């Protein structure tokens, strides 16, 4: 999915969540904490109940620069390693 994927400049992370979703709350806490420590990360969090997605979305869903990175729970240390390894 991310073959030869390199980030130039800002890394945009979008997290889709839903109400009454414990995995969503955990993902939101993790990614919010992570993004506060990284000045090159732009974070947007969208509740699927407040937006009109073009297709069905399983939540939580994490997108990096417009490409799906993970559905469900994710390992923040793997995400950090992935982003650091792909920065230009």
RODO-2510 file (C-alpha; in nm, 4 decimals, decimal comma):
residues 88
     n   res          X          Y          Z
     1     x     0,0000     0,0000     0,0000
     2     x     0,2803     0,2461     0,0849
     3     x     0,5568     0,1273    -0,1485
     4     x     0,8006     0,4107    -0,2229
     5     x     0,5923     0,6489    -0,0141
     6     x     0,7869     0,9531     0,1017
     7     x     0,6593     1,2543     0,2917
     8     x     0,7740     1,5986     0,1846
     9     x     0,7026     1,8747     0,4317
    10     x     0,3858     1,8422     0,6375
    11     x     0,2286     1,5066     0,7101
    12     x    -0,1504     1,5284     0,7108
    13     x    -0,3205     1,2764     0,9371
    14     x    -0,6968     1,2378     0,9280
    15     x    -0,8740     1,0218     1,1834
    16     x    -1,2357     0,9209     1,1293
    17     x    -1,4213     0,8319     1,4484
    18     x    -1,7741     0,7697     1,5718
    19     x    -1,9656     0,8214     1,8955
    20     x    -1,9827     0,5366     2,1472
    21     x    -1,6694     0,3735     2,0054
    22     x    -1,4044     0,2832     2,2635
    23     x    -1,1429     0,2076     1,9959
    24     x    -1,2116     0,5533     1,8485
    25     x    -1,1549     0,7250     2,1830
    26     x    -0,8272     0,5388     2,2303
    27     x    -0,7125     0,6203     1,8761
    28     x    -0,8045     0,9870     1,9206
    29     x    -0,6098     1,0108     2,2466
    30     x    -0,3024     0,8424     2,0965
    31     x    -0,2918     1,0409     1,7742
    32     x    -0,3663     1,3726     1,9463
    33     x    -0,0781     1,3166     2,1901
    34     x     0,1506     1,2090     1,9037
    35     x     0,0642     1,5067     1,6816
    36     x     0,1272     1,7590     1,9608
    37     x     0,4890     1,6407     1,9794
    38     x     0,5453     1,6632     1,6016
    39     x     0,5486     2,0092     1,4453
    40     x     0,5365     1,8614     1,0938
    41     x     0,2055     1,6786     1,1562
    42     x    -0,1299     1,8314     1,0713
    43     x    -0,4135     1,6438     1,2452
    44     x    -0,7803     1,6495     1,1542
    45     x    -1,0412     1,4434     1,3365
    46     x    -1,3801     1,3856     1,1783
    47     x    -1,6845     1,2190     1,3303
    48     x    -1,8489     1,0198     1,0504
    49     x    -2,1881     1,1240     1,1882
    50     x    -2,1033     1,4899     1,1155
    51     x    -1,9718     1,4460     0,7623
    52     x    -2,0921     1,2871     0,4421
    53     x    -1,8232     1,0404     0,3317
    54     x    -1,8297     0,9195    -0,0281
    55     x    -1,8220     0,5571     0,0850
    56     x    -1,8685     0,3450     0,3965
    57     x    -1,5984     0,3916     0,6575
    58     x    -1,5008     0,1482     0,9301
    59     x    -1,3947     0,3410     1,2382
    60     x    -1,1520     0,4304     1,3606
    61     x    -0,9862     0,4883     1,0242
    62     x    -0,6479     0,6606     0,9998
    63     x    -0,5371     0,8255     0,6768
    64     x    -0,1913     0,9654     0,6084
    65     x    -0,1703     1,2214     0,3282
    66     x    -0,4960     1,0910     0,1842
    67     x    -0,4039     0,7218     0,1893
    68     x    -0,5535     0,4714     0,4309
    69     x    -0,2974     0,3648     0,6908
    70     x    -0,5092     0,1628     0,9367
    71     x    -0,8578     0,0539     1,0356
    72     x    -0,9310    -0,0161     1,3996
    73     x    -0,6672     0,0061     1,6671
    74     x    -0,3130     0,0839     1,5591
    75     x     0,0300     0,0745     1,7193
    76     x     0,1502     0,4315     1,7698
    77     x     0,5162     0,3243     1,7807
    78     x     0,4796     0,1581     1,4380
    79     x     0,3097     0,4704     1,3050
    80     x     0,5943     0,6852     1,4401
    81     x     0,8552     0,4548     1,2859
    82     x     0,6679     0,4509     0,9529
    83     x     0,6489     0,8306     0,9367
    84     x     1,0116     0,8793     1,0452
    85     x     1,1359     0,6258     0,7912
    86     x     0,9496     0,7996     0,5097
    87     x     1,0385     1,1625     0,5772
    88     x     1,2446     1,3354     0,3112
***
